[in-house]
């Protein structure tokens, strides 16, 4: 069984830190981000068979998250919209972050594909937690598994929680977990997230 670690390359971008009288401020160097290479495609629109959408140019790969295995392989899970059932979660696996395209894994999670979107995986204390939003109920469903390859397809036996939250990301900062929410469509909100024993 593979074990995974969460890779979140942009966690710090959610925080704005304003210095107030800091002694090191005079040593700062103003910088800006620059894309320094050509883009490479790591996944492509898969052939979905009976799940293929009725209009090809309206089928899109959207919300996505990356997870890296301890053996170095990579997983990419993404929401696909415009399929014959609406939205679903689809996965790919790659041997390297810098090669592509990656191998399609197929539909990877969700009980009702029409409501599956915005996947986000957190590893904590030997378990993997999949947070996935629903475009139907406007809730987030949380699944727990000791196997990062299986959170249940057409099976909610690993479902452990529901939140009135839309498209969340989980952030660990200074030992505290936070959860984001855009459910009211008026901006992004944050709340503290804790973990309780069942």
C-alpha positions as CSV (number, residue, x, y, z in Angstrom):
1,X,0.0,0.0,0.0
2,X,1.3,3.4,-0.9
3,X,1.5,6.2,1.6
4,X,1.1,9.8,0.7
5,X,2.0,13.3,1.9
6,X,0.0,16.4,1.1
7,X,1.7,18.8,-1.3
8,X,0.3,22.3,-1.0
9,X,2.6,24.7,-2.8
10,X,0.5,27.8,-2.2
11,X,-0.5,27.6,1.5
12,X,1.5,30.8,2.4
13,X,-0.3,32.8,-0.3
14,X,-3.4,32.8,1.8
15,X,-1.9,35.1,4.4
16,X,-1.0,38.7,4.2
17,X,1.7,39.7,6.8
18,X,2.1,43.4,7.4
19,X,5.3,44.3,9.3
20,X,5.0,46.8,12.1
21,X,8.3,48.2,13.2
22,X,10.3,45.1,12.5
23,X,14.1,45.5,12.8
24,X,14.8,43.3,9.8
25,X,12.6,45.2,7.4
26,X,15.5,47.3,6.1
27,X,17.1,44.1,4.9
28,X,14.2,43.0,2.8
29,X,14.5,42.5,-1.0
30,X,11.5,43.2,-3.1
31,X,10.8,40.4,-5.5
32,X,8.1,39.3,-7.9
33,X,7.2,35.8,-9.2
34,X,8.2,34.9,-12.7
35,X,7.2,31.8,-14.8
36,X,10.6,30.6,-15.9
37,X,9.9,27.7,-18.2
38,X,7.6,26.5,-20.9
39,X,4.4,24.8,-19.7
40,X,4.1,21.0,-19.9
41,X,0.8,19.1,-19.9
42,X,0.6,16.4,-17.2
43,X,-3.0,15.3,-18.0
44,X,-5.3,15.4,-20.9
45,X,-9.0,15.1,-21.3
46,X,-9.8,11.4,-21.1
47,X,-12.2,9.3,-23.1
48,X,-15.1,8.8,-20.7
49,X,-17.2,6.3,-22.7
50,X,-20.8,6.5,-21.4
51,X,-19.9,9.4,-19.1
52,X,-18.7,11.5,-22.1
53,X,-20.5,14.8,-22.2
54,X,-23.0,15.7,-25.0
55,X,-20.9,18.7,-26.1
56,X,-17.2,18.1,-26.2
57,X,-16.1,21.7,-25.8
58,X,-18.2,22.1,-22.7
59,X,-16.4,19.3,-20.8
60,X,-13.7,20.8,-18.6
61,X,-11.0,19.7,-16.2
62,X,-11.2,22.2,-13.3
63,X,-10.7,22.2,-9.5
64,X,-7.7,19.9,-8.7
65,X,-5.2,18.8,-6.0
66,X,-1.8,17.1,-6.0
67,X,-0.6,14.3,-3.6
68,X,2.8,12.7,-3.7
69,X,3.4,9.1,-2.7
70,X,6.4,8.1,-0.4
71,X,7.8,6.2,-3.4
72,X,7.9,9.4,-5.4
73,X,4.9,8.9,-7.7
74,X,2.3,11.7,-8.0
75,X,-1.5,11.7,-7.9
76,X,-3.6,14.4,-9.5
77,X,-7.3,14.4,-8.7
78,X,-9.6,16.9,-10.5
79,X,-13.2,17.8,-10.9
80,X,-14.5,17.2,-14.5
81,X,-17.6,19.2,-15.5
82,X,-19.8,18.9,-18.5
83,X,-19.9,15.1,-18.5
84,X,-23.1,13.1,-19.1
85,X,-23.7,13.0,-15.3
86,X,-22.5,16.6,-14.6
87,X,-19.5,16.7,-12.4
88,X,-17.2,13.9,-11.3
89,X,-13.8,13.3,-9.7
90,X,-11.1,11.9,-12.0
91,X,-7.5,10.9,-11.3
92,X,-4.1,10.6,-13.0
93,X,-0.8,9.2,-11.8
94,X,2.7,10.2,-12.8
95,X,6.2,8.9,-12.1
96,X,7.6,12.4,-12.1
97,X,6.3,15.9,-11.6
98,X,8.1,17.2,-14.7
99,X,7.0,14.5,-17.2
100,X,3.7,14.0,-18.8
101,X,1.1,13.1,-19.8
102,X,0.3,11.1,-16.7
103,X,-1.6,7.7,-16.7
104,X,-5.4,8.1,-16.3
105,X,-6.8,6.3,-13.3
106,X,-10.5,6.9,-14.1
107,X,-13.3,8.0,-11.7
108,X,-11.7,8.0,-8.3
109,X,-14.2,9.1,-5.7
110,X,-17.8,10.1,-5.1
111,X,-21.1,8.4,-4.5
112,X,-23.1,10.7,-6.8
113,X,-20.8,11.9,-9.7
114,X,-23.1,14.8,-10.5
115,X,-22.2,16.4,-7.1
116,X,-18.5,15.7,-6.9
117,X,-16.0,18.6,-7.2
118,X,-13.2,20.5,-5.5
119,X,-11.2,17.5,-4.1
120,X,-8.7,18.2,-1.3
121,X,-6.8,15.5,0.6
122,X,-5.2,15.8,4.1
123,X,-3.0,13.2,5.7
124,X,-3.3,13.1,9.5
125,X,-2.2,10.5,12.0
126,X,-2.0,7.6,9.5
127,X,-5.3,8.4,7.8
128,X,-6.2,10.2,4.6
129,X,-9.2,12.6,4.6
130,X,-10.8,13.6,1.3
131,X,-12.8,16.8,1.4
132,X,-15.1,17.0,-1.7
133,X,-17.7,19.6,-2.4
134,X,-21.1,19.1,-4.0
135,X,-22.6,21.4,-6.7
136,X,-26.0,20.1,-5.8
137,X,-26.2,20.3,-2.0
138,X,-23.6,23.1,-1.6
139,X,-22.1,21.0,1.2
140,X,-18.7,19.4,1.7
141,X,-18.4,15.7,2.4
142,X,-15.4,14.3,4.3
143,X,-14.2,10.7,3.8
144,X,-11.6,8.9,5.9
145,X,-9.5,6.1,4.6
146,X,-6.2,4.3,5.4
147,X,-5.8,3.7,1.7
148,X,-5.3,6.8,-0.4
149,X,-6.4,4.9,-3.5
150,X,-9.9,4.2,-2.1
151,X,-12.4,6.6,-0.6
152,X,-15.3,4.9,-2.2
153,X,-16.8,5.0,-5.7
154,X,-20.6,4.6,-5.4
155,X,-20.0,3.8,-1.7
156,X,-20.4,6.2,1.2
157,X,-19.1,3.8,3.9
158,X,-16.1,6.0,4.5
159,X,-18.1,9.2,4.9
160,X,-17.5,10.7,8.3
161,X,-18.7,14.3,8.2
162,X,-20.7,16.9,6.3
163,X,-20.1,20.7,6.4
164,X,-22.2,23.6,5.1
165,X,-19.1,24.6,3.2
166,X,-18.4,25.1,-0.6
167,X,-15.0,24.2,-2.3
168,X,-12.8,24.2,0.8
169,X,-9.1,24.0,1.2
170,X,-7.4,23.0,4.4
171,X,-4.5,25.0,5.7
172,X,-2.1,24.0,8.5
173,X,-0.3,27.1,9.9
174,X,1.7,27.3,13.1
175,X,0.1,24.1,14.4
176,X,-3.5,25.3,13.7
177,X,-5.8,23.9,11.0
178,X,-8.0,26.3,9.1
179,X,-10.8,25.6,6.5
180,X,-11.8,28.0,3.7
181,X,-15.3,28.5,2.4
182,X,-16.9,30.4,-0.6
183,X,-20.5,29.2,0.0
184,X,-22.1,32.6,0.1
185,X,-20.4,33.7,-3.2
186,X,-19.5,37.0,-1.6
187,X,-15.8,36.3,-0.9
188,X,-13.7,33.6,0.8
189,X,-14.1,32.9,4.5
190,X,-11.8,31.1,6.9
191,X,-12.6,29.2,10.1
192,X,-10.4,27.2,12.6
193,X,-10.7,23.5,12.1
194,X,-10.2,21.0,14.9
195,X,-10.0,17.2,15.0
196,X,-12.0,15.2,17.5
197,X,-11.9,11.5,18.4
198,X,-15.1,9.6,17.5
